[in-house]
């Protein structure tokens, strides 16, 4: 069994209109793609949910509730694996002016645009990882019930 070299948390974040709250990544020289908000678990995070709450605040200026872990995604990463824990949750509030982090201060990292996507429009979106997109489309009724 290979060692976990990175553990991260991401949100299948749903707004009041049952749209997915995603981040559209715009990197110089690359085709834009979308990703679920979230990031790496830090040693100071007391739990995966606490890490995700912190990441949502940093990346979106957001608060959410009704967290339920629904999906794991594992990928090769160097000599080990990266594990992403996905939680479905509901957006309570969002303030883009409260976003923080080095990614917003460094223009060379590209853009991080907030985007809301109806699940029925998801097939037209390049959501990464592909397995997450497939999971959401296959389980949308259960996800929307949270």
C-alpha positions in Angstrom: 0.0 0.0 0.0 1.4 3.4 -1.0 1.7 6.2 1.5 -0.9 9.1 1.5 1.2 12.1 0.6 -1.6 14.6 0.4 -5.1 14.7 2.0 -7.6 17.3 0.9 -11.2 18.2 1.3 -13.7 19.5 -1.2 -17.3 20.6 -1.2 -20.2 19.6 -3.4 -21.6 22.9 -2.3 -25.3 23.6 -3.2 -26.9 27.0 -3.0 -30.5 27.9 -2.2 -31.5 27.2 -5.8 -29.8 23.7 -5.8 -27.0 25.0 -8.1 -23.4 23.8 -7.6 -21.1 26.5 -6.3 -17.9 25.9 -8.3 -14.6 27.6 -9.0 -13.7 28.3 -12.6 -10.0 28.0 -13.0 -8.4 30.2 -15.6 -4.7 29.5 -16.0 -2.5 31.3 -18.6 -2.1 29.1 -21.7 -4.7 26.5 -20.6 -8.4 25.9 -21.4 -10.5 26.9 -18.4 -11.9 24.1 -16.1 -14.0 24.0 -13.0 -13.2 22.5 -9.6 -15.1 22.0 -6.3 -14.0 24.5 -3.6 -11.7 23.2 -1.0 -8.0 22.3 -0.5 -5.4 20.6 1.7 -6.0 19.5 5.2 -3.5 21.3 7.6 -2.0 19.9 10.8 -4.0 22.5 12.8 -7.4 21.2 11.4 -9.1 19.1 14.1 -11.2 17.2 11.5 -11.9 16.9 7.8 -15.0 19.0 8.3 -13.1 21.7 10.1 -10.6 21.8 7.2 -13.4 22.2 4.7 -15.0 24.9 6.7 -11.7 26.8 6.8 -11.2 26.3 3.0 -14.7 27.5 2.2 -14.1 30.6 4.1 -10.7 31.2 2.5 -11.6 30.4 -1.1 -15.2 31.8 -1.2 -15.8 33.8 2.0 -18.5 31.2 2.5 -20.2 29.5 5.4 -22.0 26.2 4.9 -23.9 23.6 6.9 -25.3 20.1 6.7 -22.0 18.5 5.9 -22.1 14.8 4.8 -19.1 13.0 3.4 -20.2 11.4 0.1 -17.2 10.5 -2.1 -13.5 9.7 -2.0 -11.1 10.2 -4.9 -7.6 8.8 -4.9 -4.9 9.6 -7.5 -1.2 8.9 -7.8 1.0 11.6 -6.5 4.8 11.2 -6.7 5.8 8.2 -4.6 2.3 7.9 -3.0 -1.3 8.9 -3.4 -3.4 12.0 -3.0 -6.8 11.4 -1.3 -9.6 13.9 -1.7 -12.6 13.7 0.6 -15.8 15.2 -0.9 -18.6 16.5 1.3 -22.0 17.6 0.1 -23.1 20.7 2.0 -25.5 23.7 1.8 -24.3 27.2 1.4 -25.5 29.5 4.2 -23.7 32.7 3.2 -21.1 34.0 0.8 -19.0 37.1 0.7 -16.4 37.2 -2.1 -14.8 40.2 -0.5 -13.8 38.0 2.4 -11.7 35.6 0.2 -8.1 35.2 1.4 -5.1 33.3 0.4 -1.9 33.5 -1.7 -3.7 32.3 -4.8 -5.6 35.6 -4.9 -2.5 37.7 -4.4 -0.4 36.0 -7.1 -1.6 36.8 -10.6 0.7 34.2 -12.2 -1.6 31.5 -10.7 -4.5 32.6 -12.9 -8.1 33.3 -12.1 -10.4 31.8 -9.5 -13.9 32.8 -10.6 -16.9 31.8 -8.6 -19.5 30.1 -10.8 -22.9 28.6 -10.0 -24.0 25.7 -12.3 -27.3 24.0 -12.4 -26.8 20.2 -12.2 -28.6 19.7 -15.5 -26.0 22.0 -17.1 -23.1 20.0 -15.6 -22.5 17.8 -18.7 -21.3 20.9 -20.5 -18.8 21.8 -17.8 -15.2 20.5 -17.6 -15.4 19.6 -13.9 -12.2 18.1 -12.4 -11.8 15.3 -11.5 -13.9 13.6 -14.1 -15.0 11.0 -11.5 -16.6 13.8 -9.4 -18.7 14.9 -12.3 -19.8 11.3 -13.0 -20.6 10.9 -9.3 -22.7 14.0 -9.1 -24.7 13.2 -12.2 -25.3 9.6 -11.1 -26.4 10.7 -7.6 -28.0 14.1 -8.0 -31.3 13.2 -6.3 -29.6 12.0 -3.2 -27.2 15.0 -3.1 -30.1 17.5 -3.5 -31.9 15.9 -0.6 -29.2 17.1 1.9 
